[in-house]
Amino acid sequence: MRHCAMIAALLGVLALAQPAVGQMYLEFAGATSGDIPANCSEWQELHPTFGLIHHQDEYIDNGDGNVSVCDQIVLEGVQYHVDWVGPTYVVEQSTAGIDEPERQETRWYEPTELIPPANPVCSTWHQVHPGFCQNEHVDDWLDFGDGVVSVGDVVWFGDVAWVVVEVNLDIAVTESPSPAYSETWSVIKHLFATF
């Protein structure tokens, strides 16, 4: 019985040393290039907690000089691995029904392609907020002259038109595993010494 309690305590200590599971999607507003944001920059969380602002303490580049996959970013003292980099397309649609006022619906999308095409027609966009993981097929696109998706362009999902109101830098990150603290190993050694 004593051994069961010791094993349960050991498993509890080990569980505390494990990183959190899951991806977090972040947006750096106003940036469309891969330039590395300065420390103290703020990133808005798109998923899982929309709107939460994270402070960048440090950015560890993989050596290419740009925000890219396999970089590390430190937010409020926690280090994250960059899993995906691309644009965030913020789109709006004006809707109005009979006897109801006009309202704006806003959605945040990112392309599903690793390297998004300049012409988005026939590509698939992944909705990050508000309907996480809903995919939309881009059926048509009205470009206003620069040959890439940019502010003011219009995209159609089916027969519904959406106006692009922002294009920002988007990253998906996963918390990097951190080594166990020496104090953790001391506790584990002590538990095994009592067997």
C-alpha positions as a printed NumPy array, in Angstrom:
array([[  0.   ,   0.   ,   0.   ],
       [  2.838,   2.348,   0.869],
       [  4.424,   1.629,  -2.525],
       [  1.193,   2.559,  -4.336],
       [  1.113,   5.921,  -2.561],
       [  4.754,   6.522,  -3.461],
       [  4.139,   5.688,  -7.132],
       [  1.088,   7.954,  -7.205],
       [  3.171,  10.782,  -5.708],
       [  5.921,  10.164,  -8.283],
       [  3.42 ,  10.291, -11.145],
       [  2.001,  13.532,  -9.751],
       [  5.474,  15.128,  -9.677],
       [  6.158,  13.96 , -13.249],
       [  2.827,  15.346, -14.446],
       [  3.789,  18.797, -13.147],
       [  6.919,  18.728, -15.328],
       [  4.96 ,  18.079, -18.571],
       [  4.189,  20.95 , -20.97 ],
       [  0.666,  22.021, -21.818],
       [ -0.851,  20.275, -24.836],
       [ -2.355,  22.001, -27.873],
       [ -1.669,  24.7  , -30.389],
       [ -2.218,  28.391, -29.979],
       [ -2.867,  30.682, -32.965],
       [ -1.468,  34.213, -32.711],
       [ -1.684,  37.294, -34.896],
       [  0.782,  40.172, -35.111],
       [ -1.445,  43.023, -36.239],
       [ -0.282,  45.267, -39.002],
       [  2.545,  43.031, -40.262],
       [  2.358,  41.062, -43.473],
       [  6.053,  40.406, -44.001],
       [  8.17 ,  37.843, -42.225],
       [ 10.232,  40.462, -40.388],
       [ 10.874,  39.464, -36.785],
       [  8.888,  41.698, -34.403],
       [ 10.897,  43.558, -31.785],
       [ 10.871,  42.296, -28.207],
       [  8.019,  43.853, -26.183],
       [  5.734,  43.488, -29.216],
       [  2.205,  42.296, -28.571],
       [  0.532,  39.285, -30.213],
       [ -3.234,  38.775, -30.184],
       [ -4.409,  35.234, -29.525],
       [ -6.941,  34.054, -32.101],
       [ -7.446,  30.55 , -30.697],
       [ -8.176,  29.063, -28.192],
       [ -8.79 ,  32.311, -26.238],
       [ -9.7  ,  35.   , -28.745],
       [ -8.492,  38.507, -27.985],
       [ -5.973,  37.669, -25.243],
       [ -2.837,  39.803, -25.691],
       [  0.592,  38.205, -25.218],
       [  3.822,  40.143, -24.61 ],
       [  6.886,  38.978, -26.585],
       [  9.878,  38.65 , -24.252],
       [ 12.279,  37.153, -26.776],
       [ 12.423,  35.736, -30.284],
       [ 14.911,  33.001, -31.215],
       [ 15.372,  32.802, -34.974],
       [ 16.333,  29.549, -36.706],
       [ 18.945,  31.479, -38.668],
       [ 17.019,  32.624, -41.741],
       [ 16.314,  36.157, -40.468],
       [ 12.518,  35.843, -40.819],
       [  9.56 ,  34.612, -38.802],
       [  9.469,  30.989, -39.943],
       [  8.738,  27.424, -38.889],
       [ 11.093,  26.068, -36.2  ],
       [ 11.733,  29.49 , -34.653],
       [ 11.092,  29.881, -30.929],
       [  9.113,  32.723, -29.357],
       [  9.003,  33.524, -25.644],
       [  5.714,  34.994, -24.442],
       [  5.409,  36.01 , -20.779],
       [  8.292,  33.706, -19.849],
       [  6.973,  30.632, -21.696],
       [  8.851,  29.368, -24.758],
       [  6.881,  28.211, -27.81 ],
       [  7.892,  26.429, -31.024],
       [  6.602,  28.068, -34.226],
       [  4.703,  25.348, -36.133],
       [  3.173,  27.409, -38.957],
       [  3.595,  30.898, -40.409],
       [  1.366,  32.685, -42.889],
       [ -1.127,  35.477, -43.324],
       [ -4.304,  36.106, -41.364],
       [ -7.111,  37.396, -43.55 ],
       [ -9.661,  39.392, -41.565],
       [-12.864,  39.631, -43.597],
       [-16.207,  41.345, -43.054],
       [-19.647,  40.956, -44.521],
       [-22.534,  43.38 , -44.161],
       [-25.794,  41.619, -43.493],
       [-29.286,  42.967, -43.102],
       [-32.574,  41.138, -43.004],
       [-36.09 ,  42.39 , -43.502],
       [-36.99 ,  44.678, -40.594],
       [-33.576,  44.307, -38.943],
       [-30.631,  46.722, -38.875],
       [-27.449,  46.149, -40.836],
       [-24.693,  44.417, -38.887],
       [-21.106,  43.495, -39.615],
       [-19.924,  39.919, -39.3  ],
       [-16.156,  39.547, -38.942],
       [-14.127,  36.361, -39.409],
       [-10.428,  35.484, -39.245],
       [ -9.023,  33.044, -41.821],
       [ -5.667,  31.594, -42.729],
       [ -4.807,  29.675, -45.904],
       [ -4.421,  25.896, -45.613],
       [ -1.578,  25.782, -48.151],
       [  1.953,  25.91 , -46.768],
       [  2.786,  28.541, -49.399],
       [ -0.463,  30.344, -50.228],
       [ -0.937,  31.16 , -53.919],
       [ -1.102,  34.805, -54.982],
       [ -4.481,  34.074, -56.589],
       [ -6.668,  32.472, -53.891],
       [ -9.397,  31.164, -56.241],
       [ -9.911,  27.417, -55.664],
       [ -7.832,  27.497, -52.48 ],
       [ -9.169,  26.573, -49.059],
       [ -9.133,  28.93 , -46.1  ],
       [ -9.263,  27.685, -42.513],
       [-11.423,  29.764, -40.163],
       [ -9.575,  30.54 , -36.942],
       [-12.278,  32.688, -35.331],
       [-15.176,  32.583, -34.538],
       [-15.779,  29.097, -36.003],
       [-12.467,  27.33 , -35.439],
       [-11.559,  24.662, -38.012],
       [-14.346,  25.439, -40.481],
       [-12.912,  25.368, -43.982],
       [-14.152,  27.571, -46.809],
       [-13.483,  27.163, -50.53 ],
       [-12.613,  30.456, -52.226],
       [-14.85 ,  30.499, -55.307],
       [-13.969,  33.926, -56.661],
       [-11.79 ,  36.931, -55.941],
       [-11.93 ,  40.586, -56.926],
       [ -8.398,  42.008, -56.827],
       [ -7.909,  45.74 , -56.711],
       [ -4.629,  45.795, -58.551],
       [ -1.664,  44.379, -56.627],
       [ -2.028,  40.696, -57.602],
       [ -2.224,  39.344, -54.036],
       [ -4.949,  39.229, -51.383],
       [ -4.879,  42.633, -49.714],
       [ -7.096,  45.124, -47.894],
       [-10.132,  46.101, -49.965],
       [-10.18 ,  42.932, -52.071],
       [-13.354,  40.828, -52.118],
       [-13.494,  37.021, -51.822],
       [-16.51 ,  34.788, -52.337],
       [-17.301,  31.637, -50.397],
       [-20.124,  30.238, -52.51 ],
       [-22.277,  33.211, -53.45 ],
       [-21.455,  35.211, -50.304],
       [-19.012,  38.121, -50.704],
       [-16.543,  39.073, -47.958],
       [-14.372,  42.211, -47.932],
       [-10.768,  41.857, -46.739],
       [-10.275,  44.471, -44.012],
       [ -6.87 ,  43.368, -42.666],
       [ -3.97 ,  41.126, -43.662],
       [ -1.664,  40.333, -40.735],
       [  1.142,  37.948, -39.788],
       [ -0.185,  34.707, -38.253],
       [  1.686,  31.955, -36.393],
       [  0.614,  28.679, -34.83 ],
       [  2.749,  27.708, -31.834],
       [  3.09 ,  24.827, -29.392],
       [  4.653,  25.171, -25.973],
       [  8.228,  23.895, -26.065],
       [  9.028,  21.134, -23.606],
       [ 11.292,  22.386, -20.886],
       [ 13.699,  20.217, -18.932],
       [ 12.683,  19.165, -15.436],
       [ 14.059,  21.361, -12.687],
       [ 16.832,  19.941, -10.527],
       [ 14.457,  20.141,  -7.557],
       [ 12.127,  17.73 ,  -9.392],
       [ 14.92 ,  15.174,  -9.759],
       [ 15.779,  15.557,  -6.077],
       [ 12.181,  14.71 ,  -5.154],
       [ 12.17 ,  11.705,  -7.514],
       [ 15.489,  10.392,  -6.131],
       [ 14.157,  10.781,  -2.605],
       [ 11.011,   8.781,  -3.48 ],
       [ 13.058,   5.916,  -4.929],
       [ 15.424,   5.927,  -1.96 ],
       [ 12.51 ,   5.112,   0.363],
       [ 11.644,   1.836,  -1.468]])
